[in-house]
Amino acid sequence: MRPVTVRVPATTANLGPGYDSFGLALALWDTYTAVPADEWRVDIVGEGEERFARDGRNRVAKAMAAVFEQVEGAPKAAHITCENRIPSARGLGSSAAAVTGGVLLADALCSGSLPKQRLFEIAADIEGHPDNVAPAIFGGFTIAWIDEVAPKVAALTPGRGLAAIAVLSRERLRTRASRELVPTQVPHADAAFGAARAGLLASGLILGRDDLIAAGLHDRIHQQYRAEAVPDMKQVVDSLVRAGTLGAVLSGAGPTVIALVTAEDDVAALASAGKVAARIGPLPDGRLEPLVLGIDHVGAQVSLG
């Protein structure tokens, strides 16, 4: 059988007020290739090559196995090659990329008959939440939610050119550790604040309204609590805003801080983001140079051979 290759974008989730719901696909990709085999073997190049498992315990392999178990006549295992460019445990969706890649690889090796919605449901179940796998699969800006039956997603097209500036930390932060800092209940006033800002942000992105995007990039549901694990968050956010972005928020669980820049189209937005990034002043110790990223509007792509 010919090898199957899947390219999956990095993603940023929450975008401030869209906690566990909003997501955006970024132009930075992991690439996974697989062929059927009798035993699991994983070759890794790039991010995580010294840390990630190289057998059936690997996250890509585990996602593939979960699909194989549901398909009669599926392969026993696979030989996987991972070319990882997405930084891990930084809030840029590396785990969701691995899960998405594994699910799509397995589906393609089993004739590729599952619809995209079903692939999303499987990936969200494995990942435990849908906010990153939604943009990883569908691309662009997504709003995900869970109803009584299954996770759902609305894939939406921004009404204006969009780009992002990500400021990574040298330190990793596990999602579980960050999530444990968020309380199970929040004050009514904070919930109301978040609902309004989420509406403003989604409307601003869809309508291409900078004023609404800027008003929406604020949160009281999770970021103030996660600041305990990301003590320099406010300093980085302030630096990005002063440089000319519309606003900045934690990317996913952190510690990466991400900001948005708009223009008449994506090419112009990317160029503008590069100029804004050049104006960013000194960042706190432990922070990396700003990373300018375009938006992936397509999502994960599968190719054969």
Kinemage of the C-alpha trace (Angstrom):
@kinemage 1
@onewidth
@group {chain A} dominant
@subgroup {mainchain}
@vectorlist {calphas} color= white
{ca met a 1} P 0.000 0.000 0.000
{ca arg a 2} L 1.225 3.499 -0.830
{ca pro a 3} L 2.157 5.716 2.125
{ca val a 4} L -0.333 8.295 3.329
{ca thr a 5} L 0.762 11.795 4.358
{ca val a 6} L -1.204 14.287 6.454
{ca arg a 7} L -0.228 17.913 7.035
{ca val a 8} L -1.860 19.479 10.108
{ca pro a 9} L -1.731 23.159 11.139
{ca ala a 10} L -0.876 24.598 14.517
{ca thr a 11} L -3.853 26.111 16.279
{ca thr a 12} L -4.583 28.703 18.917
{ca ala a 13} L -7.602 28.109 21.133
{ca asn a 14} L -9.785 30.309 23.352
{ca leu a 15} L -8.629 33.614 21.846
{ca gly a 16} L -9.382 35.144 25.231
{ca pro a 17} L -13.126 34.951 25.957
{ca gly a 18} L -13.927 31.933 23.751
{ca tyr a 19} L -12.910 29.472 26.456
{ca asp a 20} L -12.940 25.850 25.240
{ca ser a 21} L -14.776 26.994 22.110
{ca phe a 22} L -12.970 29.426 19.776
{ca gly a 23} L -10.071 28.275 17.627
{ca leu a 24} L -7.895 29.581 14.809
{ca ala a 25} L -5.645 27.583 12.462
{ca leu a 26} L -2.142 28.942 11.915
{ca ala a 27} L 0.307 28.602 9.028
{ca leu a 28} L 2.748 26.327 10.830
{ca trp a 29} L 2.476 22.603 10.222
{ca asp a 30} L 3.388 19.143 11.437
{ca thr a 31} L 3.583 16.478 8.726
{ca tyr a 32} L 2.888 12.807 9.382
{ca thr a 33} L 3.403 9.863 7.013
{ca ala a 34} L 2.309 6.264 7.613
{ca val a 35} L 2.330 2.835 5.987
{ca pro a 36} L 0.715 -0.303 7.423
{ca ala a 37} L 2.978 -2.546 9.483
{ca asp a 38} L 2.813 -5.493 11.885
{ca glu a 39} L 4.177 -3.451 14.798
{ca trp a 40} L 4.143 0.217 15.755
{ca arg a 41} L 7.258 2.209 14.928
{ca val a 42} L 7.536 5.982 15.010
{ca asp a 43} L 10.400 8.016 13.542
{ca ile a 44} L 10.522 11.633 14.688
{ca val a 45} L 12.311 14.612 13.168
{ca gly a 46} L 12.208 18.022 14.812
{ca glu a 47} L 10.200 18.971 17.888
{ca gly a 48} L 10.093 16.201 20.492
{ca glu a 49} L 12.541 13.874 18.753
{ca glu a 50} L 14.350 13.326 22.061
{ca arg a 51} L 11.194 13.121 24.219
{ca phe a 52} L 8.257 11.595 22.349
{ca ala a 53} L 7.567 7.854 22.346
{ca arg a 54} L 8.601 5.925 19.251
{ca asp a 55} L 6.185 3.015 19.590
{ca gly a 56} L 2.475 2.492 20.155
{ca arg a 57} L 2.529 4.935 23.068
{ca asn a 58} L 3.121 7.852 20.694
{ca arg a 59} L 0.110 10.164 20.490
{ca val a 60} L -0.174 9.823 16.696
{ca ala a 61} L -0.046 6.040 16.984
{ca lys a 62} L -2.637 5.983 19.772
{ca ala a 63} L -5.028 8.078 17.680
{ca met a 64} L -4.523 5.764 14.705
{ca ala a 65} L -5.143 2.714 16.889
{ca ala a 66} L -8.406 4.208 18.158
{ca val a 67} L -9.674 4.431 14.558
{ca phe a 68} L -8.326 0.995 13.574
{ca glu a 69} L -10.319 -0.538 16.424
{ca gln a 70} L -13.543 0.754 14.857
{ca val a 71} L -12.893 -0.535 11.331
{ca glu a 72} L -13.135 -4.173 10.326
{ca gly a 73} L -10.073 -5.355 8.451
{ca ala a 74} L -7.952 -2.374 9.492
{ca pro a 75} L -4.163 -2.726 9.700
{ca lys a 76} L -2.654 -4.053 12.928
{ca ala a 77} L -0.242 -1.138 13.252
{ca ala a 78} L 1.789 1.313 11.179
{ca his a 79} L 5.233 2.716 10.595
{ca ile a 80} L 4.879 6.476 11.157
{ca thr a 81} L 7.226 9.326 10.329
{ca cys a 82} L 6.609 12.618 12.164
{ca glu a 83} L 8.116 15.879 10.951
{ca asn a 84} L 7.272 18.159 13.853
{ca arg a 85} L 7.485 21.943 13.584
{ca ile a 86} L 4.798 22.915 16.090
{ca pro a 87} L 6.356 23.625 19.510
{ca ser a 88} L 5.014 21.243 22.138
{ca ala a 89} L 3.387 22.222 25.456
{ca arg a 90} L 3.395 25.890 24.426
{ca gly a 91} L -0.311 26.418 23.705
{ca leu a 92} L -0.151 26.032 19.922
{ca gly a 93} L -2.101 22.811 19.549
{ca ser a 94} L 0.706 20.269 19.162
{ca ser a 95} L -1.342 17.588 20.909
{ca ala a 96} L -4.404 18.284 18.757
{ca ala a 97} L -2.207 18.176 15.649
{ca ala a 98} L -0.903 14.743 16.608
{ca val a 99} L -4.401 13.442 17.325
{ca thr a 100} L -5.804 14.935 14.120
{ca gly a 101} L -2.907 13.555 12.120
{ca gly a 102} L -3.386 10.085 13.569
{ca val a 103} L -7.134 10.039 12.968
{ca leu a 104} L -6.784 11.196 9.355
{ca leu a 105} L -3.888 8.813 8.641
{ca ala a 106} L -5.880 5.857 9.946
{ca asp a 107} L -8.983 6.851 8.004
{ca ala a 108} L -6.987 7.182 4.788
{ca leu a 109} L -5.376 3.752 5.321
{ca cys a 110} L -8.888 2.320 5.816
{ca ser a 111} L -10.212 3.675 2.490
{ca gly a 112} L -10.963 7.229 3.697
{ca ser a 113} L -14.706 6.752 3.945
{ca leu a 114} L -15.426 8.714 7.127
{ca pro a 115} L -16.952 12.209 6.671
{ca lys a 116} L -15.101 15.189 8.078
{ca gln a 117} L -17.679 15.686 10.854
{ca arg a 118} L -17.142 12.111 12.075
{ca leu a 119} L -13.358 12.543 12.001
{ca phe a 120} L -13.808 15.685 14.083
{ca glu a 121} L -15.956 13.812 16.604
{ca ile a 122} L -13.368 11.038 16.976
{ca ala a 123} L -10.493 13.506 17.323
{ca ala a 124} L -12.386 15.615 19.877
{ca asp a 125} L -13.181 12.507 21.920
{ca ile a 126} L -9.529 11.446 21.976
{ca glu a 127} L -8.258 14.961 22.718
{ca gly a 128} L -10.885 15.558 25.404
{ca his a 129} L -12.049 18.940 24.102
{ca pro a 130} L -12.908 20.223 20.611
{ca asp a 131} L -11.450 23.746 20.519
{ca asn a 132} L -8.090 22.858 18.928
{ca val a 133} L -9.064 19.896 16.766
{ca ala a 134} L -11.836 21.974 15.150
{ca pro a 135} L -9.508 24.467 13.413
{ca ala a 136} L -6.906 21.735 12.870
{ca ile a 137} L -9.430 19.822 10.747
{ca phe a 138} L -11.560 22.608 9.230
{ca gly a 139} L -9.048 25.483 9.090
{ca gly a 140} L -9.704 29.187 9.621
{ca phe a 141} L -11.745 30.482 12.549
{ca thr a 142} L -13.956 27.930 14.276
{ca ile a 143} L -16.472 27.876 17.091
{ca ala a 144} L -16.884 24.445 18.693
{ca trp a 145} L -19.395 23.276 21.250
{ca ile a 146} L -20.768 20.040 22.682
{ca asp a 147} L -24.463 19.230 22.631
{ca glu a 148} L -26.277 16.222 24.117
{ca val a 149} L -25.120 13.956 21.296
{ca ala a 150} L -21.699 14.990 19.984
{ca pro a 151} L -19.269 17.866 19.520
{ca lys a 152} L -20.264 20.374 16.852
{ca val a 153} L -18.337 22.997 14.917
{ca ala a 154} L -19.070 26.113 12.912
{ca ala a 155} L -16.252 26.901 10.484
{ca leu a 156} L -16.334 30.622 9.714
{ca thr a 157} L -14.490 32.856 7.263
{ca pro a 158} L -12.924 36.045 8.648
{ca gly a 159} L -14.230 39.117 6.867
{ca arg a 160} L -10.815 40.757 6.633
{ca gly a 161} L -7.199 39.707 6.175
{ca leu a 162} L -5.768 38.276 9.381
{ca ala a 163} L -2.361 37.350 10.805
{ca ala a 164} L -0.971 36.519 14.219
{ca ile a 165} L 2.117 37.294 16.271
{ca ala a 166} L 3.039 34.613 18.795
{ca val a 167} L 5.481 35.158 21.640
{ca leu a 168} L 6.609 31.791 22.937
{ca ser a 169} L 8.268 30.994 26.224
{ca arg a 170} L 11.354 28.830 26.621
{ca glu a 171} L 9.452 26.972 29.326
{ca arg a 172} L 6.752 24.414 28.594
{ca leu a 173} L 3.390 24.355 30.349
{ca arg a 174} L 1.194 21.283 30.337
{ca thr a 175} L -2.462 21.925 29.545
{ca arg a 176} L -3.597 19.845 32.507
{ca ala a 177} L -1.484 21.864 34.943
{ca ser a 178} L -2.790 25.134 33.516
{ca arg a 179} L -6.398 23.942 33.465
{ca glu a 180} L -6.227 22.960 37.142
{ca leu a 181} L -5.721 26.632 38.011
{ca val a 182} L -9.102 27.587 36.517
{ca pro a 183} L -11.945 27.393 39.072
{ca thr a 184} L -15.060 25.338 38.411
{ca gln a 185} L -17.219 28.412 39.117
{ca val a 186} L -16.700 32.087 38.334
{ca pro a 187} L -18.558 35.219 39.492
{ca his a 188} L -21.691 36.158 37.569
{ca ala a 189} L -20.167 39.486 36.554
{ca asp a 190} L -17.158 37.734 35.028
{ca ala a 191} L -19.393 35.304 33.128
{ca ala a 192} L -21.406 38.223 31.739
{ca phe a 193} L -18.198 40.036 30.791
{ca gly a 194} L -16.966 36.943 28.970
{ca ala a 195} L -20.212 36.376 27.098
{ca ala a 196} L -20.200 39.936 25.791
{ca arg a 197} L -16.548 39.821 24.763
{ca ala a 198} L -16.935 36.459 23.033
{ca gly a 199} L -19.822 37.875 21.000
{ca leu a 200} L -17.824 40.966 20.124
{ca leu a 201} L -14.773 38.964 19.067
{ca ala a 202} L -16.687 36.491 16.899
{ca ser a 203} L -18.676 39.305 15.278
{ca gly a 204} L -15.547 41.355 14.709
{ca leu a 205} L -13.673 38.503 13.041
{ca ile a 206} L -16.585 37.598 10.771
{ca leu a 207} L -17.475 41.185 9.857
{ca gly a 208} L -13.875 42.374 9.602
{ca arg a 209} L -14.425 45.034 12.284
{ca asp a 210} L -11.183 45.994 14.045
{ca asp a 211} L -13.047 47.876 16.771
{ca leu a 212} L -15.052 44.797 17.730
{ca ile a 213} L -12.013 42.503 17.616
{ca ala a 214} L -10.090 44.857 19.899
{ca ala a 215} L -13.017 45.066 22.308
{ca gly a 216} L -13.400 41.297 22.286
{ca leu a 217} L -9.804 40.317 23.048
{ca his a 218} L -10.344 40.441 26.812
{ca asp a 219} L -11.205 37.720 29.288
{ca arg a 220} L -12.210 37.137 32.909
{ca ile a 221} L -12.994 33.418 32.751
{ca his a 222} L -9.564 31.768 32.735
{ca gln a 223} L -6.604 34.061 31.999
{ca gln a 224} L -6.466 35.800 35.361
{ca tyr a 225} L -6.189 32.408 37.060
{ca arg a 226} L -3.619 31.025 34.639
{ca ala a 227} L -1.438 34.053 35.302
{ca glu a 228} L -0.141 32.155 38.323
{ca ala a 229} L 1.651 29.814 35.901
{ca val a 230} L 2.453 32.579 33.390
{ca pro a 231} L 3.537 35.505 35.600
{ca asp a 232} L 4.887 37.587 32.696
{ca met a 233} L 1.645 37.358 30.708
{ca lys a 234} L 0.506 40.946 31.323
{ca gln a 235} L 3.919 42.350 30.460
{ca val a 236} L 3.962 40.471 27.140
{ca val a 237} L 0.352 41.443 26.356
{ca asp a 238} L 1.110 45.108 27.039
{ca ser a 239} L 4.188 44.985 24.779
{ca leu a 240} L 2.179 43.520 21.915
{ca val a 241} L -0.613 46.075 22.257
{ca arg a 242} L 1.806 49.000 22.441
{ca ala a 243} L 3.475 47.759 19.249
{ca gly a 244} L 0.184 48.065 17.356
{ca thr a 245} L -1.715 44.787 17.520
{ca leu a 246} L -5.475 44.770 18.070
{ca gly a 247} L -4.997 42.884 21.310
{ca ala a 248} L -3.205 39.917 22.829
{ca val a 249} L -4.294 36.875 24.834
{ca leu a 250} L -2.978 33.564 26.085
{ca ser a 251} L -2.777 31.006 23.299
{ca gly a 252} L -4.662 28.005 24.605
{ca ala a 253} L -3.421 27.082 28.050
{ca gly a 254} L -0.257 29.141 27.550
{ca pro a 255} L 2.475 30.050 28.069
{ca thr a 256} L 2.486 31.481 24.531
{ca val a 257} L 0.855 34.889 24.161
{ca ile a 258} L -0.717 35.561 20.772
{ca ala a 259} L -1.871 38.807 19.161
{ca leu a 260} L -3.936 39.586 16.075
{ca val a 261} L -3.298 41.993 13.211
{ca thr a 262} L -5.691 42.715 10.320
{ca ala a 263} L -5.477 44.291 6.859
{ca glu a 264} L -7.416 44.226 3.596
{ca asp a 265} L -6.238 40.652 2.842
{ca asp a 266} L -4.066 37.938 4.375
{ca val a 267} L -0.951 38.904 2.431
{ca ala a 268} L -1.178 42.500 3.626
{ca ala a 269} L -1.990 41.366 7.166
{ca leu a 270} L 1.102 39.160 7.250
{ca ala a 271} L 3.260 42.024 6.017
{ca ser a 272} L 1.718 44.359 8.600
{ca ala a 273} L 2.289 41.818 11.358
{ca gly a 274} L 5.961 41.650 10.396
{ca lys a 275} L 6.266 45.421 10.784
{ca val a 276} L 4.426 45.364 14.105
{ca ala a 277} L 6.651 42.551 15.384
{ca ala a 278} L 9.715 44.638 14.576
{ca arg a 279} L 8.384 47.399 16.850
{ca ile a 280} L 7.939 45.167 19.887
{ca gly a 281} L 10.213 46.317 22.681
{ca pro a 282} L 12.323 44.159 24.984
{ca leu a 283} L 10.474 41.093 26.223
{ca pro a 284} L 10.811 39.416 29.632
{ca asp a 285} L 13.641 36.964 30.193
{ca gly a 286} L 12.668 33.512 29.053
{ca arg a 287} L 10.640 34.745 26.081
{ca leu a 288} L 11.601 33.964 22.488
{ca glu a 289} L 11.598 36.345 19.545
{ca pro a 290} L 8.103 37.072 18.162
{ca leu a 291} L 6.882 34.565 15.582
{ca val a 292} L 4.781 36.008 12.754
{ca leu a 293} L 2.201 33.554 11.428
{ca gly a 294} L -0.378 33.580 8.683
{ca ile a 295} L -3.760 31.883 8.904
{ca asp a 296} L -4.411 28.397 7.490
{ca his a 297} L -7.893 28.539 5.955
{ca val a 298} L -7.922 24.938 4.733
{ca gly a 299} L -7.094 22.725 7.708
{ca ala a 300} L -5.492 19.287 7.644
{ca gln a 301} L -4.658 17.935 4.195
{ca val a 302} L -4.291 14.268 3.174
{ca ser a 303} L -2.186 13.074 0.230
{ca leu a 304} L -1.315 9.613 -1.106
{ca gly a 305} L 2.018 8.340 -2.369
